[in-house]
Amino acid sequence: MRFKKRLAAITVVIGTVGAGVGFANASAKLSSALVAGGATFPLNIVESCRADFAGDSTYNSVGNSITYTGVGSGTGRQNFYSGLYKFAMSDSLPSATGDSGRGYRSSFVLVPMIAGAIGVSYRLDNVQPAGTIVQLSSPTLAKIFAGQITKWDDAAIKADNPVAAKPLLEGLNKFLTVTATAGKKAGTIDMTVNIKAGLVTSKTKNLIIRAVDPTGKQTPIYNKKPKTGALKLSAKHTAGNEYLVIFDKNEVGTVSIDATSVKFPSTPITVYYRKETSGTTNNFANYLNKTNPTIWTKATNDAFGSAFPTTVPTDGSFVAAQGNDGVANGVMGKDGGIGYNELSFINERQAAGKTIYAAKIKNGAGEFVAPSSAGAATFVGEGTLDSSFGSVTFNYDTTKSGAYPITAISYGMANTAAATAAQATPQEIAVSKNFVDFFLNTCAPVAAEIKGYSALTGATLNLAKAQAAKIGS
């Protein structure tokens, strides 16, 4: 399965309002499609909703249509302000007084539409144990995306991924057990190997124990024909060493008395970021700035280069890509790659068997949390609502358990009755309102979690519905 960049227009069949919904008098058909576009963050949920919307008699009884082109939040807002787009979506907020220099006009309504976790996507071959999901604290993440951490075996990444001591090993159906303790003398380890009767035969090969240091280097410390009963031995111990037990040519496992870390390869890190102005970038950079202002020293921005603390490296360690799709495609194609995407774009590639993962991020409660619909909803619920403008301000300091801290809301931008004919006709405004109402009331509650998003709930949903009611007023 090949994933293409979703820059082509998405056609969503929608209609003007039926009885009792939206504009009661807006019943005329549109002879052409309503032109819309903006953020790539919500593309997958828009695609999922369009088929259901086309057949919905309540919100689409007439059968008009809307085309949506994913061009990024910044371009989407610009095209909406100028009247090129009659409806837009943006993951970053226009200011209450407008986007300076971007053709701002006051005749629009901002509507929270859908939330979603921004996953830190990565591909890392040869990490051990295989299948390990990488954990990253916010300072480590900030340093990676600032270019201050350049290899995967950096000490900060290791520190975020501890492995508890394993002083007990049971193997070979518990016929062999090994216990390890710190030796009475500093710098030594004591081990007891218990071998039950029946395990050793005349054909049994040697019992081998090797010290394995953090680099993977192995040093033999025992290699003899085993006997039934308890074997006690002591050996020199270096902090971080594990001890591999091999019985009769079978690797039984390891014991350790120190907490260690996941074994990371020294693979160079390649950062993939959005080349165009992007609300996903804005939300991601805002998280980095708010949680680590001494590393990400600049205020957030739709442009990655403008939010970047210094100058984006040009040595190939940072790669610009188009849209959420482009970043996800870049990451999955590069061992050592890392980027940021709406969770849906990671999920769809994993479902297709692609080598791409989402890191667990440490939240304010001290938990390493994987991106999820539930985690995003918990985080959004801790935000502050602006009932006049329609925006949500996130609380990055929340200690709410389960909250996933890198989350975005995608907002709809629709017209009021004050829009000029060039900006939107009454019929186009009615179509926009129907789509927003259908999205909030019917589509998102059913499709959001399946597609990797989080439908709005509670006070945030109430705010969205109140804002939707202002469309065309």
N, C-alpha and C positions, 0 to 999 in steps of 0.2 A: 504494500500500500504506500503510495507516494503522497506526501502532504505538500500541497501547493500554497503559495501565499494567497490569502484571500483579499485581493485588491479589486477583484471584479465586483460589480454591483450585485447585491442580493435582492431579489424581487420578493416582496411580501404582499400578498393579495389581501386587501382590507376594504372595508366599505363604510359608507356613512351610516348614521345612527338609525336604528330601528325605533319603534315606539318606546318612549320612556327612557331612552339612553342618550346622553350627550345633547347635541343641538336638535331640538324638536323640529326645527324648520329646515335643517340642512339635509335634503333628500335627493338633490340633483346628483347625477353621476358625473365623475370626472372623465374627460375624454382621453387624458394622458396620465401617466404614473406620477405620483407625488415624489419629488426628488428629495432624498434624505441621505445622511451619512455622518461619519465621525469616528468615534472610538472603535478600535479593533477588539478591545476587552470583551464587549458583549456579543461578538459575532456568533459564537456557537449557540447561545440561547436564542438569538434572533432567528437563526436558521431552524432551530427546533420548533419555535413558535409559529413560523410562517405557514406551515402546512395545516396546522389546526385552525389558525385564524381564517384561512381561505374558506373553510367550511363552516364557520361559526355564524349562525343565523342571527344571533342577538347583536353582535358588533359589526357584522359584515354582510348585511342583508342585500346590499346593492351591488357590491362587487367591484369597488375601486381598487387601486393598487399603489404600492409605495416601493421605490427602489432605495436600497441602503448600501452605500459604498464605504468600506473601511479604509479611512485615510489617516486616522489618528485624531486625537481629541482637539489639538490646536487648529489643524486645518478644518476640522468639522465645525468648530465654533466660528471661525473666520467665514466659512461659506454660509453659515446660517445668518450671521450678522449682515452679510452682503445681500442676502435674499436668494443665493444660488440654491441653498438647501432650505426646504420648508419645514424640516424637522431634523434635529441633530441629537447625537449622544456624545457626552463628554465625561471622562472619569476625573478630570481636574476641574476645579470651580472657576468660573469667571468671577471677577471681583464684583462686589455689590454695586460699584460705580462703573463697571465695564472693563473690558480688555483694552488697555491703552494702545491706540494706533491700529486697532483691528476692526474699525467700522462699527463700534458699539452702538446699540440702540436699546431703548428701555422696554420696548414692546415684546417681551418674551416671558415665559414661565419656566422655572427650573423645577423638575420633578425627579426625586430619587426613584430609580427604576429597579435596579438589581444590585446585589452585593456579591462579592466573590473574593476568595483568598488569592493573593499573589504568591505563587509558589516560587521558591528559589530552585530552579531546575538545574540539574547537573548530570554529567556523565563521567564516571571514574572507573576505569578498568583496573583490575588487579588489587583492589582494596581487600584486606583480609580482616575478619572472616568475610567470605563471599556473601553477597546479599545484604551487607551492612548498610543501613540508611544513615547518612552523615548527619550529625548534629552541629548546629552553628549558633553561637551566642551573638548578640547584636554587635559587640565590639569586633569580633572576628569577621562577621559579615561586612561590616563597614570598612574594615581594612582590606578585605578581598576586593571590594568594588571600588576602593580608592587606589588600588594598585600597590598597596603596601605589603600585602602577602601575595607571593608570586608562585609558590609551589604547594602542592597538596600535603606534603609531609611537614609543613610548618608547625612549630611547637604550639601555636595558638589553636590550630585545628585539632591537633592531638589532645590538647587539654580539654577540648569540648567533647571528646569522645572517649571517656574512660571505660576500662574493662575491669570489673571487680576481681579481687584475688580469688583463685580457685584452689584452695588447699586440699580438697578431697577429689579423688578420681576413682570411679568404679567402672570396671569394664569386663569384657568377656563373661557376660551374664553374672557379674559380681563374684566370679571366682578369683578375680584379682582386684585388690583395692590398694590405693596409694594415698598416704596422708603426708602432708608437708607442713613443717613448722619452722619458725626462725630458730637457728641454732643458739646454744647457750653462749657461744662466743660470737662477737660481732662479726658480720660478714660471712657467716656460714648458714647452711640450711640442713635440717635433719629430715630425712624421709624414712617412712616405714612402708615396705611393700609386703602385703599379705597375700599369699598364694594358697588357695584351698586345695585339698586333696583331689586328685583326679585330673587336674589341669596339666600337670607335668607328666610327660611320657618319655620313653627312650628316644623318641624322634623329635622332641621339643628342641627348638633352637634357642639361642641366647636371650636373656633379658637385657635390654639395652636402655640406658637412661642418658639423655643428652641435655646439656644446658643450651638454651636458645636465647641469644641476646636480642634487644629491640631491633637490630638491623637484620635479624634472621640468621646470623652466624651460629653454627652449632659446634659445641665442644663436648666430646665424650667424657662421661664421669663414671660410667659403669657398663661392663659388657662381659657377662659370664653366663654359664649354664645355670638356670634357676633351680631352686629346690622348694619343695612344699614347706609352708610355714611363714614366719615373719623374717624379713630381711631388713636390717637397720643400717643406714649409711649416712654419712655426713659429707658435705662438699662445700667448696668455696662458693659464696653467693654474691652476685652483683645486682644491685637494685634494677628491677625491670626484667630480670631473666625469668623465663618459663622453663619447665622441665618436661621434655618429651619422653614418654614411656613407650617402648616397643617390646612386645612379647611374641616370640616365635614368628618374627617377621611381620607382625600385625601392629600398626600404630594404634595404641589404645587411647591416647589423648595426652593432655598436658596438665600439670599442676603448677601453681604459683603461690607465693606468699605476699606479693606486691600487687597493688592495683596498677594496671598497665593501660595502654591505649590501643585503639584500633590501629592496625598496621597500614599506613598510607604509603603509596608509591611516591617517588619524587617527581611526579608528572607536573610539568608547568601548567599553571592555571591560565585558561583563555576565557576572558569575560565577553559575553555577548550582550549588547545593549541596543535600545531602539534608536534608529537613525533619524526618524522623523519626530516632530513634536508629539508627545504621547502622555495621556493621562495615567497610564500604567507607570511610566517613568516618574511622573509627578508624585504619585502616591508612594512609590518605592523610595525615591530620594527624600521625600518628606519624613518617612519612617527613619531613614538613616540619619537625617539631620536632627530630628527631635530626640532620638535615643542616643546619638553619639555626636554631639555638636562640636567636639574638639577634633574629630576626624573629618566629618562631613560638615565643613564650616560655613557653607553657603546655604541661603534659603532655597527651598525647593523650586523646581522649574520644570516645564514640559520638555525642555531640551536637556538630554543627559549631559552634554558638554558644558552647558551653562550651570548645571547643579553640581558638577564634578568639582572636588576641592581645589584642584590645580589645573593642569592641562591633560586631557585624555592621552595616554601613551600611543605612539604611532609605530611601535616596534612589532606589532602583530599580536600582542597580548590582549588587546581590546579590539573587538570587531563589531561594527555597526550592522544592524539587520532591520529589515522592514517588517513592522507589525509584530504582534504576539506570535504569529505563525513563523515568521522569519527567525526570531530569536530561538524559539523551540527547535526549529529545524537545524539551526547552527549548533546548538548545544548537543543534540542527539548525534550529530555527525562528527563530534570532536572529543576524543578522549582527553579529559581534563577540562572540558567546557563547563561554564556556569553562566546562568542568566536569570531573568525574572519574567514570569508569564502568569496570566490568569490560569488557575488550576486546570480548567477544562482543556487547555492546549497540551498539558502534560498528560492528563488522563487518557486522551484519545490516542496518543502515541504509545503509551503503555499498553492500551488495549490491543494495539496492532503489533505488539511484541518488540517495540523499539527500546533501545538501551538509553532510557532517560528516567531520572528519579527526582523527587522533591525532597529537599532537606527538611529536617525538623528544626524549628526555630525556637529559641528560648524566649519565653514570654515574661511578663512582669511578676508572675507568681513563681518564677524559677523553674517552670516546666518546659521541657523540649516538646513542642507540639507540631505535628504534621499538619499541612494545610488541609482544610475540610470545610464543607458547607456549615457544619455545626460550629466549628471554631470561628469561622467568619461571622456567623450570626451572633455568637456570644460577644465578640469584640465590638461589632456595630452597636449592640444593645448598651454598651458602656459609653457611647458617644453623647454629645450635646446637640440638641436640635435647634435650628433657627426656623421658627414657624413663618416668618415673614419672607425670607429669601428662599427657603426650601432646602437648606444645606444641612449636613451632618459634620460636626467637628469631632475627630477621633481622640480618644484618651489613650495615648501610648504608654502612660504610666499605670494603667489599670492592673490590678493584681488578681483579677477575676480568673478563677481556675478554668482551664480549657480554652481560653481566648487565644485565637491565632492572630498575632500582632501586625501582620503585613496584609492588610485588607483594603479593598477599594469599593466605592459605590459608583456605578455608572448612572449618570443623570440624563434625563431627556430634556431637550430644549424645544419648546413649542411656542406658538404665537398667541397673542391676545387679539381682541377685536380691533385694537389700535393699529395693527399691522397694515401697511400700505398694500395696494394691489400687487406691486412688484415683489413684496416680501412674502405674501401669501393671500390667497383668496379665501372667502368664508368656507367654501367647500374643502379646500386644502386644510384649513384649520380643523374642520370637523373630522376629517380623516385622521389627522394627527391625534385628536382627542380619543377617537374610537380605538386607535391602536394602543395608546397609553392605558386606557381603561381595560382593554382585553389583556394586555400584558400583565398588569398588576392583579387583576381579579381572577383571571382564568388560566393564563399560560404559566407564569412564574411559579405559582404554588405547586403545580404538577411537575413541571419539567426542570426546574432549577437544580435540584440536588442531583438528578440523574446526569445532568450535563456538567456538573462540577461548580455550580453557582450556589448562591444562598438567597432565597426569596425573602423579601422584606417582611417583617412581622412587627406586632405590637405598636409602640408609639411611632416607630419609623414608617411603618406602613400607613398609619393614620395620617402622618405628615404628607406622604406621597399622594394619598387620595385627596387630601385637601388642596394640594398644589394642582393636581389633575383637574379639579373642578374649576380652576381659574383659567384653563385653556379656552380661548375664545371670548372671555369676559372682559 
